[in-house]
């Protein structure tokens, strides 16, 4: 099994205990509880000497953060310590809280995660993704009434008694695929990429569509290339902001590239030889913490055959 970055954490999510509110309240008062702070989609991280999570651990700081938070959620238990996420986004200045020294310590996880301990990165990604979902579901999608938090932060329920719908944290499935054909693979340069980064094509799965169908449709839409076989590789939590990337290799059965999609600036077939020389030039491949790079590396190693 291939385990991608942001996955493979050893945290026990303690899901059976989430409905036990007394358990959650007791756990918040445990002296070893670690609070994972999220502020406006950023995580609390120190960068010196290397990127690492900052937990709030002092009981007074924990209590203060929990009472100031818009949302509090139980992440689980690891190394004997409960981990609790708090969303502090409603504070204009999070440094009013004990244990938070500088607003600049709230950092975009993607900016620093490649140099982080994988276990910590997985935990921060979990907290970030869960809090993003909460922030987008403050009101009921069925009737528009406010929602409130239940199940230790893993459910939001509509406060309208005639509705009372439960909303569960969602993750949007996206397919990402390396299209290969003999000794070549297809990479595209997204309009949003800040430099000449060439990566695997990707897109969201639509309702009423299988993953394989999404792969075939996206490649045709984005690059005009027809796909035959589709083979699953691995998946990666991608809370940027709320996805899971489902990685595939796909067999290209046509050659001509036609870009009609607004998302791509360019797409090209690259040989193995070209790819081995691409990094460090003016073009770049994705970083190794991204599943796109793992798809490329697996193909370069010869792990993929159609
Ligand atoms: Zn409702």
py3Dmol code that shows the C-alpha trace and the ligand (Angstrom):
import py3Dmol

protein = """\
ATOM      1  CA  UNK A   1       0.000   0.000   0.000  1.00  0.00           C
ATOM      2  CA  UNK A   2       1.372   3.383  -0.975  1.00  0.00           C
ATOM      3  CA  UNK A   3       0.935   5.949   1.822  1.00  0.00           C
ATOM      4  CA  UNK A   4       1.058   9.563   0.709  1.00  0.00           C
ATOM      5  CA  UNK A   5       1.995  12.620   2.712  1.00  0.00           C
ATOM      6  CA  UNK A   6      -0.831  13.905   4.998  1.00  0.00           C
ATOM      7  CA  UNK A   7      -1.949  10.271   5.409  1.00  0.00           C
ATOM      8  CA  UNK A   8      -0.540   7.507   7.563  1.00  0.00           C
ATOM      9  CA  UNK A   9      -0.907   9.256  10.916  1.00  0.00           C
ATOM     10  CA  UNK A  10      -1.173   6.942  13.907  1.00  0.00           C
ATOM     11  CA  UNK A  11      -3.743   9.006  15.795  1.00  0.00           C
ATOM     12  CA  UNK A  12      -6.620   6.960  17.230  1.00  0.00           C
ATOM     13  CA  UNK A  13      -9.671   8.951  16.113  1.00  0.00           C
ATOM     14  CA  UNK A  14     -11.770   7.507  18.991  1.00  0.00           C
ATOM     15  CA  UNK A  15     -14.890   7.781  16.837  1.00  0.00           C
ATOM     16  CA  UNK A  16     -17.085   5.593  19.096  1.00  0.00           C
ATOM     17  CA  UNK A  17     -16.614   8.120  21.921  1.00  0.00           C
ATOM     18  CA  UNK A  18     -17.667  11.208  19.988  1.00  0.00           C
ATOM     19  CA  UNK A  19     -21.327  11.026  20.992  1.00  0.00           C
ATOM     20  CA  UNK A  20     -20.350  11.003  24.683  1.00  0.00           C
ATOM     21  CA  UNK A  21     -20.362  14.670  25.604  1.00  0.00           C
ATOM     22  CA  UNK A  22     -19.331  14.036  29.204  1.00  0.00           C
ATOM     23  CA  UNK A  23     -16.259  12.224  27.900  1.00  0.00           C
ATOM     24  CA  UNK A  24     -15.360  15.189  25.692  1.00  0.00           C
ATOM     25  CA  UNK A  25     -15.799  17.715  28.490  1.00  0.00           C
ATOM     26  CA  UNK A  26     -13.679  15.599  30.849  1.00  0.00           C
ATOM     27  CA  UNK A  27     -11.014  15.226  28.222  1.00  0.00           C
ATOM     28  CA  UNK A  28     -10.800  19.002  27.728  1.00  0.00           C
ATOM     29  CA  UNK A  29      -9.766  19.231  31.374  1.00  0.00           C
ATOM     30  CA  UNK A  30      -7.070  16.550  31.183  1.00  0.00           C
ATOM     31  CA  UNK A  31      -3.641  18.006  31.953  1.00  0.00           C
ATOM     32  CA  UNK A  32      -2.042  16.311  28.926  1.00  0.00           C
ATOM     33  CA  UNK A  33      -4.568  17.589  26.363  1.00  0.00           C
ATOM     34  CA  UNK A  34      -2.989  19.197  23.318  1.00  0.00           C
ATOM     35  CA  UNK A  35      -4.876  21.903  21.453  1.00  0.00           C
ATOM     36  CA  UNK A  36      -4.363  22.257  17.706  1.00  0.00           C
ATOM     37  CA  UNK A  37      -5.185  25.850  16.813  1.00  0.00           C
ATOM     38  CA  UNK A  38      -6.516  26.865  13.405  1.00  0.00           C
ATOM     39  CA  UNK A  39      -6.989  30.509  12.475  1.00  0.00           C
ATOM     40  CA  UNK A  40      -8.489  31.496   9.127  1.00  0.00           C
ATOM     41  CA  UNK A  41      -7.346  28.307   7.363  1.00  0.00           C
ATOM     42  CA  UNK A  42      -3.859  28.539   8.826  1.00  0.00           C
ATOM     43  CA  UNK A  43      -2.163  26.272  11.355  1.00  0.00           C
ATOM     44  CA  UNK A  44      -0.042  27.261  14.330  1.00  0.00           C
ATOM     45  CA  UNK A  45       3.510  26.285  13.351  1.00  0.00           C
ATOM     46  CA  UNK A  46       6.984  27.313  14.370  1.00  0.00           C
ATOM     47  CA  UNK A  47       9.522  27.455  11.576  1.00  0.00           C
ATOM     48  CA  UNK A  48      12.773  27.639  13.544  1.00  0.00           C
ATOM     49  CA  UNK A  49      14.895  25.526  13.479  1.00  0.00           C
ATOM     50  CA  UNK A  50      12.531  23.544  11.260  1.00  0.00           C
ATOM     51  CA  UNK A  51       8.751  23.545  10.749  1.00  0.00           C
ATOM     52  CA  UNK A  52       6.901  21.881  13.633  1.00  0.00           C
ATOM     53  CA  UNK A  53       3.437  22.148  15.129  1.00  0.00           C
ATOM     54  CA  UNK A  54       2.866  24.347  18.163  1.00  0.00           C
ATOM     55  CA  UNK A  55       0.370  22.690  20.535  1.00  0.00           C
ATOM     56  CA  UNK A  56      -1.307  24.633  23.305  1.00  0.00           C
ATOM     57  CA  UNK A  57      -0.693  22.476  26.369  1.00  0.00           C
ATOM     58  CA  UNK A  58      -0.814  24.666  29.471  1.00  0.00           C
ATOM     59  CA  UNK A  59      -4.206  24.008  31.145  1.00  0.00           C
ATOM     60  CA  UNK A  60      -4.955  27.747  31.360  1.00  0.00           C
ATOM     61  CA  UNK A  61      -4.104  28.248  27.685  1.00  0.00           C
ATOM     62  CA  UNK A  62      -6.214  25.234  26.719  1.00  0.00           C
ATOM     63  CA  UNK A  63      -9.214  26.529  28.646  1.00  0.00           C
ATOM     64  CA  UNK A  64      -8.836  30.014  27.186  1.00  0.00           C
ATOM     65  CA  UNK A  65      -8.547  28.752  23.604  1.00  0.00           C
ATOM     66  CA  UNK A  66     -11.533  26.427  24.005  1.00  0.00           C
ATOM     67  CA  UNK A  67     -13.737  29.210  25.359  1.00  0.00           C
ATOM     68  CA  UNK A  68     -12.662  31.661  22.615  1.00  0.00           C
ATOM     69  CA  UNK A  69     -13.100  29.184  19.762  1.00  0.00           C
ATOM     70  CA  UNK A  70     -15.951  29.252  17.258  1.00  0.00           C
ATOM     71  CA  UNK A  71     -15.699  25.466  17.017  1.00  0.00           C
ATOM     72  CA  UNK A  72     -14.017  22.836  19.168  1.00  0.00           C
ATOM     73  CA  UNK A  73     -13.541  19.284  17.916  1.00  0.00           C
ATOM     74  CA  UNK A  74     -12.000  16.112  19.266  1.00  0.00           C
ATOM     75  CA  UNK A  75      -9.398  14.843  16.820  1.00  0.00           C
ATOM     76  CA  UNK A  76      -8.444  11.745  18.791  1.00  0.00           C
ATOM     77  CA  UNK A  77      -5.729  10.368  20.991  1.00  0.00           C
ATOM     78  CA  UNK A  78      -2.060   9.852  20.273  1.00  0.00           C
ATOM     79  CA  UNK A  79       0.909   9.074  22.526  1.00  0.00           C
ATOM     80  CA  UNK A  80      -1.527   9.049  25.436  1.00  0.00           C
ATOM     81  CA  UNK A  81      -2.594  12.651  24.755  1.00  0.00           C
ATOM     82  CA  UNK A  82      -6.005  13.820  23.568  1.00  0.00           C
ATOM     83  CA  UNK A  83      -5.777  16.163  20.570  1.00  0.00           C
ATOM     84  CA  UNK A  84      -8.439  18.836  20.247  1.00  0.00           C
ATOM     85  CA  UNK A  85      -8.807  21.283  17.353  1.00  0.00           C
ATOM     86  CA  UNK A  86     -10.056  24.829  17.901  1.00  0.00           C
ATOM     87  CA  UNK A  87     -11.065  27.353  15.254  1.00  0.00           C
ATOM     88  CA  UNK A  88     -10.035  30.824  16.396  1.00  0.00           C
ATOM     89  CA  UNK A  89     -11.035  32.578  13.175  1.00  0.00           C
ATOM     90  CA  UNK A  90     -13.441  34.960  14.868  1.00  0.00           C
ATOM     91  CA  UNK A  91     -10.577  36.605  16.761  1.00  0.00           C
ATOM     92  CA  UNK A  92      -9.008  39.470  14.828  1.00  0.00           C
ATOM     93  CA  UNK A  93      -5.873  39.054  16.915  1.00  0.00           C
ATOM     94  CA  UNK A  94      -5.209  35.485  18.106  1.00  0.00           C
ATOM     95  CA  UNK A  95      -2.237  36.649  20.192  1.00  0.00           C
ATOM     96  CA  UNK A  96      -4.670  37.789  22.901  1.00  0.00           C
ATOM     97  CA  UNK A  97      -4.683  34.120  23.895  1.00  0.00           C
ATOM     98  CA  UNK A  98      -2.085  32.581  26.188  1.00  0.00           C
ATOM     99  CA  UNK A  99       0.437  30.427  24.346  1.00  0.00           C
ATOM    100  CA  UNK A 100       0.074  32.267  21.028  1.00  0.00           C
ATOM    101  CA  UNK A 101       2.921  34.726  20.728  1.00  0.00           C
ATOM    102  CA  UNK A 102       2.797  35.900  17.149  1.00  0.00           C
ATOM    103  CA  UNK A 103       0.023  36.027  14.526  1.00  0.00           C
ATOM    104  CA  UNK A 104       2.722  35.220  11.936  1.00  0.00           C
ATOM    105  CA  UNK A 105       3.021  31.771  13.502  1.00  0.00           C
ATOM    106  CA  UNK A 106      -0.255  30.906  11.782  1.00  0.00           C
ATOM    107  CA  UNK A 107       1.060  29.582   8.501  1.00  0.00           C
ATOM    108  CA  UNK A 108      -0.408  27.955   5.412  1.00  0.00           C
ATOM    109  CA  UNK A 109       0.308  24.252   5.922  1.00  0.00           C
ATOM    110  CA  UNK A 110       1.216  23.711   2.265  1.00  0.00           C
ATOM    111  CA  UNK A 111       3.925  26.380   2.536  1.00  0.00           C
ATOM    112  CA  UNK A 112       5.991  24.453   5.064  1.00  0.00           C
ATOM    113  CA  UNK A 113       4.704  20.899   5.275  1.00  0.00           C
ATOM    114  CA  UNK A 114       7.286  19.308   2.985  1.00  0.00           C
ATOM    115  CA  UNK A 115       9.896  19.853   5.704  1.00  0.00           C
ATOM    116  CA  UNK A 116       7.641  18.686   8.527  1.00  0.00           C
ATOM    117  CA  UNK A 117       7.354  15.464  10.439  1.00  0.00           C
ATOM    118  CA  UNK A 118       4.723  13.452   8.536  1.00  0.00           C
ATOM    119  CA  UNK A 119       2.777  12.546  11.656  1.00  0.00           C
ATOM    120  CA  UNK A 120       2.398  16.195  12.638  1.00  0.00           C
ATOM    121  CA  UNK A 121       1.549  17.238   9.090  1.00  0.00           C
ATOM    122  CA  UNK A 122      -1.208  14.610   8.974  1.00  0.00           C
ATOM    123  CA  UNK A 123      -2.647  15.870  12.252  1.00  0.00           C
ATOM    124  CA  UNK A 124      -2.565  19.513  11.177  1.00  0.00           C
ATOM    125  CA  UNK A 125      -4.163  18.614   7.843  1.00  0.00           C
ATOM    126  CA  UNK A 126      -6.964  16.794   9.692  1.00  0.00           C
ATOM    127  CA  UNK A 127      -7.582  19.806  11.962  1.00  0.00           C
ATOM    128  CA  UNK A 128      -7.478  22.245   9.060  1.00  0.00           C
ATOM    129  CA  UNK A 129      -9.849  20.216   6.896  1.00  0.00           C
ATOM    130  CA  UNK A 130     -12.364  19.682   9.695  1.00  0.00           C
ATOM    131  CA  UNK A 131     -12.377  23.350  10.680  1.00  0.00           C
ATOM    132  CA  UNK A 132     -12.777  24.452   7.071  1.00  0.00           C
ATOM    133  CA  UNK A 133     -15.898  22.297   6.813  1.00  0.00           C
ATOM    134  CA  UNK A 134     -17.311  23.765  10.042  1.00  0.00           C
ATOM    135  CA  UNK A 135     -16.702  27.302   8.816  1.00  0.00           C
ATOM    136  CA  UNK A 136     -18.714  26.625   5.646  1.00  0.00           C
ATOM    137  CA  UNK A 137     -21.630  24.974   7.448  1.00  0.00           C
ATOM    138  CA  UNK A 138     -22.622  27.497  10.107  1.00  0.00           C
ATOM    139  CA  UNK A 139     -26.099  27.526   8.543  1.00  0.00           C
ATOM    140  CA  UNK A 140     -28.299  24.649   7.471  1.00  0.00           C
ATOM    141  CA  UNK A 141     -28.155  23.942   3.761  1.00  0.00           C
ATOM    142  CA  UNK A 142     -31.725  22.617   3.895  1.00  0.00           C
ATOM    143  CA  UNK A 143     -33.576  25.478   5.644  1.00  0.00           C
ATOM    144  CA  UNK A 144     -31.045  28.259   6.332  1.00  0.00           C
ATOM    145  CA  UNK A 145     -31.289  28.224  10.134  1.00  0.00           C
ATOM    146  CA  UNK A 146     -28.090  28.312  12.209  1.00  0.00           C
ATOM    147  CA  UNK A 147     -26.468  24.971  12.996  1.00  0.00           C
ATOM    148  CA  UNK A 148     -24.824  23.920  16.233  1.00  0.00           C
ATOM    149  CA  UNK A 149     -22.008  21.493  16.939  1.00  0.00           C
ATOM    150  CA  UNK A 150     -22.628  17.967  18.212  1.00  0.00           C
ATOM    151  CA  UNK A 151     -20.700  14.712  18.557  1.00  0.00           C
ATOM    152  CA  UNK A 152     -17.469  16.275  19.863  1.00  0.00           C
ATOM    153  CA  UNK A 153     -17.227  18.448  16.770  1.00  0.00           C
ATOM    154  CA  UNK A 154     -18.050  15.828  14.130  1.00  0.00           C
ATOM    155  CA  UNK A 155     -21.663  16.752  13.378  1.00  0.00           C
ATOM    156  CA  UNK A 156     -23.527  20.033  12.918  1.00  0.00           C
ATOM    157  CA  UNK A 157     -27.266  19.897  13.554  1.00  0.00           C
ATOM    158  CA  UNK A 158     -29.824  22.405  12.348  1.00  0.00           C
ATOM    159  CA  UNK A 159     -31.320  24.406  15.262  1.00  0.00           C
ATOM    160  CA  UNK A 160     -34.723  24.648  13.563  1.00  0.00           C
ATOM    161  CA  UNK A 161     -36.758  21.950  15.391  1.00  0.00           C
ATOM    162  CA  UNK A 162     -38.885  21.309  12.307  1.00  0.00           C
ATOM    163  CA  UNK A 163     -35.748  20.539  10.321  1.00  0.00           C
ATOM    164  CA  UNK A 164     -33.080  19.273  12.771  1.00  0.00           C
ATOM    165  CA  UNK A 165     -31.034  17.850   9.898  1.00  0.00           C
ATOM    166  CA  UNK A 166     -27.602  16.520  10.819  1.00  0.00           C
ATOM    167  CA  UNK A 167     -24.734  17.656   8.614  1.00  0.00           C
ATOM    168  CA  UNK A 168     -21.604  15.521   8.557  1.00  0.00           C
ATOM    169  CA  UNK A 169     -18.065  16.624   7.644  1.00  0.00           C
ATOM    170  CA  UNK A 170     -17.592  16.162   3.935  1.00  0.00           C
ATOM    171  CA  UNK A 171     -14.584  15.604   1.763  1.00  0.00           C
ATOM    172  CA  UNK A 172     -14.829  16.318  -1.945  1.00  0.00           C
ATOM    173  CA  UNK A 173     -13.422  13.537  -4.166  1.00  0.00           C
ATOM    174  CA  UNK A 174     -11.072  14.702  -6.888  1.00  0.00           C
ATOM    175  CA  UNK A 175      -9.309  12.455  -9.378  1.00  0.00           C
ATOM    176  CA  UNK A 176      -5.708  13.061 -10.341  1.00  0.00           C
ATOM    177  CA  UNK A 177      -4.224  11.027 -13.142  1.00  0.00           C
ATOM    178  CA  UNK A 178      -0.975  10.530 -14.934  1.00  0.00           C
ATOM    179  CA  UNK A 179      -1.786   9.665 -18.536  1.00  0.00           C
ATOM    180  CA  UNK A 180       0.903   7.459 -20.060  1.00  0.00           C
ATOM    181  CA  UNK A 181       1.514   6.161 -23.534  1.00  0.00           C
ATOM    182  CA  UNK A 182       4.554   3.981 -24.144  1.00  0.00           C
ATOM    183  CA  UNK A 183       7.611   5.976 -23.106  1.00  0.00           C
ATOM    184  CA  UNK A 184       5.731   9.244 -22.652  1.00  0.00           C
ATOM    185  CA  UNK A 185       3.446  10.783 -20.061  1.00  0.00           C
ATOM    186  CA  UNK A 186       1.111  13.749 -20.248  1.00  0.00           C
ATOM    187  CA  UNK A 187       1.668  16.698 -17.924  1.00  0.00           C
ATOM    188  CA  UNK A 188      -0.095  20.033 -17.810  1.00  0.00           C
ATOM    189  CA  UNK A 189       0.690  23.482 -16.548  1.00  0.00           C
ATOM    190  CA  UNK A 190      -2.174  25.003 -14.635  1.00  0.00           C
ATOM    191  CA  UNK A 191      -2.944  28.686 -15.003  1.00  0.00           C
ATOM    192  CA  UNK A 192      -2.854  29.040 -11.203  1.00  0.00           C
ATOM    193  CA  UNK A 193       0.661  27.637 -10.849  1.00  0.00           C
ATOM    194  CA  UNK A 194       3.085  30.447  -9.957  1.00  0.00           C
ATOM    195  CA  UNK A 195       5.959  29.089 -12.047  1.00  0.00           C
ATOM    196  CA  UNK A 196       6.531  26.554 -14.791  1.00  0.00           C
ATOM    197  CA  UNK A 197       5.289  23.609 -12.790  1.00  0.00           C
ATOM    198  CA  UNK A 198       4.087  20.665 -14.866  1.00  0.00           C
ATOM    199  CA  UNK A 199       1.843  18.212 -13.070  1.00  0.00           C
ATOM    200  CA  UNK A 200      -0.688  15.434 -13.529  1.00  0.00           C
ATOM    201  CA  UNK A 201      -4.146  16.473 -14.699  1.00  0.00           C
ATOM    202  CA  UNK A 202      -6.865  16.613 -12.062  1.00  0.00           C
ATOM    203  CA  UNK A 203     -10.496  17.463 -11.532  1.00  0.00           C
ATOM    204  CA  UNK A 204     -13.516  16.965  -9.313  1.00  0.00           C
ATOM    205  CA  UNK A 205     -15.740  13.928  -9.516  1.00  0.00           C
ATOM    206  CA  UNK A 206     -19.277  14.870 -10.539  1.00  0.00           C
ATOM    207  CA  UNK A 207     -22.546  13.447  -9.188  1.00  0.00           C
ATOM    208  CA  UNK A 208     -23.591  10.284 -10.981  1.00  0.00           C
ATOM    209  CA  UNK A 209     -20.086   9.505 -12.181  1.00  0.00           C
ATOM    210  CA  UNK A 210     -17.659   6.716 -11.322  1.00  0.00           C
ATOM    211  CA  UNK A 211     -14.034   7.562 -10.562  1.00  0.00           C
ATOM    212  CA  UNK A 212     -12.938   5.916 -13.820  1.00  0.00           C
ATOM    213  CA  UNK A 213     -15.461   7.973 -15.768  1.00  0.00           C
ATOM    214  CA  UNK A 214     -14.230  11.143 -14.085  1.00  0.00           C
ATOM    215  CA  UNK A 215     -10.645  10.319 -15.128  1.00  0.00           C
ATOM    216  CA  UNK A 216     -11.690   9.746 -18.753  1.00  0.00           C
ATOM    217  CA  UNK A 217     -13.847  12.878 -18.886  1.00  0.00           C
ATOM    218  CA  UNK A 218     -11.313  15.196 -17.260  1.00  0.00           C
ATOM    219  CA  UNK A 219      -8.455  14.156 -19.541  1.00  0.00           C
ATOM    220  CA  UNK A 220     -10.609  14.634 -22.605  1.00  0.00           C
ATOM    221  CA  UNK A 221     -11.939  17.999 -21.382  1.00  0.00           C
ATOM    222  CA  UNK A 222      -8.588  19.398 -20.331  1.00  0.00           C
ATOM    223  CA  UNK A 223      -6.237  18.034 -22.982  1.00  0.00           C
ATOM    224  CA  UNK A 224      -8.377  16.476 -25.701  1.00  0.00           C
ATOM    225  CA  UNK A 225      -6.695  13.088 -25.169  1.00  0.00           C
ATOM    226  CA  UNK A 226      -8.730   9.859 -25.162  1.00  0.00           C
ATOM    227  CA  UNK A 227      -8.108   7.417 -22.320  1.00  0.00           C
ATOM    228  CA  UNK A 228      -8.495   3.626 -22.385  1.00  0.00           C
ATOM    229  CA  UNK A 229      -7.417   1.742 -19.284  1.00  0.00           C
ATOM    230  CA  UNK A 230      -7.557   3.372 -15.845  1.00  0.00           C
ATOM    231  CA  UNK A 231      -5.610   1.937 -12.911  1.00  0.00           C
ATOM    232  CA  UNK A 232      -5.859   3.080  -9.270  1.00  0.00           C
ATOM    233  CA  UNK A 233      -2.615   3.958  -7.490  1.00  0.00           C
ATOM    234  CA  UNK A 234      -3.273   5.593  -4.096  1.00  0.00           C
ATOM    235  CA  UNK A 235      -5.075   8.471  -2.411  1.00  0.00           C
ATOM    236  CA  UNK A 236      -4.127  11.563  -0.449  1.00  0.00           C
ATOM    237  CA  UNK A 237      -6.072  13.734   1.982  1.00  0.00           C
ATOM    238  CA  UNK A 238      -5.950  17.201   0.454  1.00  0.00           C
ATOM    239  CA  UNK A 239      -7.497  19.732   2.823  1.00  0.00           C
ATOM    240  CA  UNK A 240      -6.664  22.654   0.544  1.00  0.00           C
ATOM    241  CA  UNK A 241      -9.402  23.328   1.193  1.00  0.00           C
ATOM    242  CA  UNK A 242     -11.531  20.166   1.418  1.00  0.00           C
ATOM    243  CA  UNK A 243     -10.645  17.330  -0.922  1.00  0.00           C
ATOM    244  CA  UNK A 244      -9.269  13.852  -1.125  1.00  0.00           C
ATOM    245  CA  UNK A 245      -7.137  13.209  -4.190  1.00  0.00           C
ATOM    246  CA  UNK A 246      -7.696   9.800  -5.786  1.00  0.00           C
ATOM    247  CA  UNK A 247      -4.641   8.975  -7.851  1.00  0.00           C
ATOM    248  CA  UNK A 248      -4.659   6.954 -11.071  1.00  0.00           C
ATOM    249  CA  UNK A 249      -2.524   6.010 -14.000  1.00  0.00           C
ATOM    250  CA  UNK A 250      -4.413   6.154 -17.277  1.00  0.00           C
ATOM    251  CA  UNK A 251      -3.599   4.794 -20.701  1.00  0.00           C
ATOM    252  CA  UNK A 252      -3.646   7.443 -23.403  1.00  0.00           C
ATOM    253  CA  UNK A 253      -5.083   6.014 -26.639  1.00  0.00           C
ATOM    254  CA  UNK A 254      -4.813   9.166 -28.751  1.00  0.00           C
ATOM    255  CA  UNK A 255      -1.883  11.535 -29.189  1.00  0.00           C
ATOM    256  CA  UNK A 256      -3.031  14.948 -30.247  1.00  0.00           C
ATOM    257  CA  UNK A 257      -3.360  17.488 -27.435  1.00  0.00           C
ATOM    258  CA  UNK A 258      -6.167  20.035 -27.714  1.00  0.00           C
ATOM    259  CA  UNK A 259      -6.486  22.502 -24.865  1.00  0.00           C
ATOM    260  CA  UNK A 260      -9.930  23.986 -24.638  1.00  0.00           C
ATOM    261  CA  UNK A 261     -10.067  24.246 -20.892  1.00  0.00           C
ATOM    262  CA  UNK A 262      -9.498  27.626 -19.217  1.00  0.00           C
ATOM    263  CA  UNK A 263      -7.538  25.961 -16.425  1.00  0.00           C
ATOM    264  CA  UNK A 264      -4.544  24.809 -18.448  1.00  0.00           C
ATOM    265  CA  UNK A 265      -1.965  27.074 -20.028  1.00  0.00           C
ATOM    266  CA  UNK A 266      -0.114  24.190 -21.629  1.00  0.00           C
ATOM    267  CA  UNK A 267       0.023  20.399 -21.798  1.00  0.00           C
ATOM    268  CA  UNK A 268       2.751  18.255 -23.321  1.00  0.00           C
ATOM    269  CA  UNK A 269       3.909  14.672 -23.669  1.00  0.00           C
ATOM    270  CA  UNK A 270       7.209  14.153 -21.847  1.00  0.00           C
ATOM    271  CA  UNK A 271       9.544  11.186 -22.256  1.00  0.00           C
ATOM    272  CA  UNK A 272      11.214   9.495 -19.288  1.00  0.00           C
ATOM    273  CA  UNK A 273      14.467  11.006 -20.423  1.00  0.00           C
ATOM    274  CA  UNK A 274      13.020  14.520 -20.504  1.00  0.00           C
ATOM    275  CA  UNK A 275      11.525  14.107 -17.041  1.00  0.00           C
ATOM    276  CA  UNK A 276      14.787  12.953 -15.544  1.00  0.00           C
ATOM    277  CA  UNK A 277      16.305  16.260 -16.635  1.00  0.00           C
ATOM    278  CA  UNK A 278      13.332  18.563 -15.958  1.00  0.00           C
ATOM    279  CA  UNK A 279      13.835  19.437 -12.281  1.00  0.00           C
ATOM    280  CA  UNK A 280      16.142  22.322 -11.591  1.00  0.00           C
ATOM    281  CA  UNK A 281      15.653  23.665 -15.105  1.00  0.00           C
ATOM    282  CA  UNK A 282      13.153  26.411 -15.763  1.00  0.00           C
ATOM    283  CA  UNK A 283      10.435  23.738 -15.554  1.00  0.00           C
ATOM    284  CA  UNK A 284       9.583  21.860 -12.402  1.00  0.00           C
ATOM    285  CA  UNK A 285       7.748  18.739 -11.311  1.00  0.00           C
ATOM    286  CA  UNK A 286       5.491  18.679  -8.208  1.00  0.00           C
ATOM    287  CA  UNK A 287       7.112  18.282  -4.797  1.00  0.00           C
ATOM    288  CA  UNK A 288       7.417  14.794  -3.372  1.00  0.00           C
ATOM    289  CA  UNK A 289       4.741  15.518  -0.730  1.00  0.00           C
ATOM    290  CA  UNK A 290       2.139  15.740  -3.516  1.00  0.00           C
ATOM    291  CA  UNK A 291       0.503  12.608  -4.919  1.00  0.00           C
ATOM    292  CA  UNK A 292       1.127  13.955  -8.431  1.00  0.00           C
ATOM    293  CA  UNK A 293       4.856  13.434  -7.936  1.00  0.00           C
ATOM    294  CA  UNK A 294       4.270   9.937  -6.578  1.00  0.00           C
ATOM    295  CA  UNK A 295       2.333   9.062  -9.731  1.00  0.00           C
ATOM    296  CA  UNK A 296       5.206  10.342 -11.864  1.00  0.00           C
ATOM    297  CA  UNK A 297       7.859   8.550  -9.810  1.00  0.00           C
ATOM    298  CA  UNK A 298       5.944   5.249  -9.908  1.00  0.00           C
ATOM    299  CA  UNK A 299       5.817   5.456 -13.690  1.00  0.00           C
ATOM    300  CA  UNK A 300       9.515   6.403 -13.919  1.00  0.00           C
ATOM    301  CA  UNK A 301      10.352   3.334 -11.818  1.00  0.00           C
ATOM    302  CA  UNK A 302       8.472   1.164 -14.288  1.00  0.00           C
ATOM    303  CA  UNK A 303       5.679   0.284 -11.850  1.00  0.00           C
ATOM    304  CA  UNK A 304       2.991   1.061 -14.429  1.00  0.00           C
ATOM    305  CA  UNK A 305       2.188  -0.987 -17.492  1.00  0.00           C
ATOM    306  CA  UNK A 306      -0.814  -0.965 -19.804  1.00  0.00           C
TER     307      UNK A 306
END
"""
ligand_1 = """\
1
ZN
Zn -32.408 23.111 8.734
"""
view = py3Dmol.view(width=600, height=400)
view.addModel(protein, "pdb")
view.setStyle({"model": 0}, {"cartoon": {"style": "trace"}})
view.addModel(ligand_1, "xyz")
view.setStyle({"model": 1}, {"stick": {}})
view.zoomTo()
view.show()
